[in-house]
Amino acid sequence: MEPVALVFIVALAILLGWALAVAISRGRAIERLEEVTGAVDADDVERRVRMALEEAEDARWNADQTSHDIGYLTELLTVGVVRLRDDLTVEFANGAAHVILERRPGSMVGRSALEAFVDARIEGIARTAMETGSAIGELTVRSRSGATVTVRARRSPVSGVWLVLDDVSELRRLQRIRTEFIDNLSHELRTPLTTISLLAETAARDAESASPRLRDRISKIEIETGHLTQMVNELLDLSRIESGTAQLLLDDVDLVRVARSTAERLRLFAERQGLRIDLDLPERVSPVRGDEDRLGQVLVNLLHNAVKFSPNGGAIVLGLREEAGEVRVWVRDPGIGVPRADLTRIFERFYKVDRARVRGRGGTGLGLSIARHVVESHGGRIWAESEEGAGSTFIFVVPIAPARSGQTLVASSGGANGGAPSIAAAMRSPTPGSSPTPGSGTAPSTPAASSDIAPARDPSGRPSESEPAS
């Protein structure tokens, strides 16, 4: 046989073998596709595959449209929205973020968080959110305007972290104006009120031989002057606490002793209203880290309210327990109760329940707000439980002192926005030689518990029946 013919035969055999292998492989592939797709034949497989490709194309188109819509919506927002990848590089930043941070449009994308924000604090908030799930902070950005920005960070359930930047510069400016206005107004009102009070006392002494009607009117002048003085003091006190200019003298505080002394202080006032104050106190609890006068002020406010809004007599219970690293304090009264709709708002400043229900017992509406700020500045929380017509229980908890340091520490009561981070930080890590927070004033503010919340007194020196509201 000729060599050429032999080569041809061999090549033909190889070609036929390859074609047979392809056919067998294609048949197996079609069988697998039929098994996966549930098709009945090759034509059905082709139809189903085409449908799957079309659905995939539609899904890609929908995803692109959703991405464009989200991008468009974020551009309409006035808050900055930034998305960071897992390596903390900027994947997306809307126009508001560039405006707030004073960056050129689009210049932040692709940069690291430190390069984009030029602020390690924002990068730190993002890292904290990556580790814990969420984080929040407020800072002044390093830019020409020096905007005050609240940064909220939340870890994405897929990957990376989202940041929301809210420019609160105008809000903080208005808060400073309000604080300065209240501070100036309070100081301006104190002088004439003091003069009126002194004149009323002098008139009361000079009118000992006057008619009962004249003495009664002078007595009312003294009482109402006391109400106005208390309101001014409470307003100034709350303003200082919210603005951070008030200071706390932090030390280890025995709340059992504070509770006993506060109850004794208000016992006479309660007895005049036909009430008694019962104590449910243990022998001792672990000390808490805080300002004894301020914590006493909270108890005075709560007990004073309990007496004032319990018109039918009975017993007010002041209790205290230590549990799970906290000291829990409560004041339970048999009074008129608080409507459920008001429970979430009674700690707001100036908020009062329906005036018709508390006729003759209303007041400034500042006492509970002061109590909330003081408790929160100590790292605690306060709330109320009540059933209308069946009395109320006001409860607050504060953490126990981590260790006895034997030191006294002065700390600011909050930041510019009325928060309490500086106090909590001081309580966590007291250091020798600590000094007041800059800008917090030259001397601690006098707690309202000593004079601001004390019941107004009639000329005989006894608490009056018409008490200022706390």
Secondary structure, 3 states (H helix, E strand, C coil): CCHHHHHHHHHHHHHHHHHHHHHHHHHHHHHHHHHHHCCCCHHHHHHHHHHHHHHHHHHHHHHHHHHHHHHHHHHHCCCEEEEECCCCEEEEECHHHHHHCCCCCCCCCCCEHHHHHCCHHHHHHHHHHHHHCEEEEEEECCCCCCCEEEEEEEECCCCCEEEEEEECHHHHHHHHHHHHHHHHHHHHHHHHHHHHHHHHHHHHHHCCCCCHHHHHHHHHHHHHHHHHHHHHHHHHHHHHHHHCCCEEEEEEECHHHHHHHHHHHHHHHHHHCCEEEEEECCCCCCCEEECHHHHHHHHHHHHHHHHHCCCCCEEEEEEEEEECCEEEEEEEECCCCCCHHHCCCCCCCCCCCCCCCCCCCCCCCCHHHHHHHHHHHCCCEEEEEECCCCCEEEEEEEEECCCCCCCCEEEECCCCCCCCHHHHHHHHCCCCCCCCCCCCCCCCCCCHHHHCCCCCECCCCCECCCCCCC
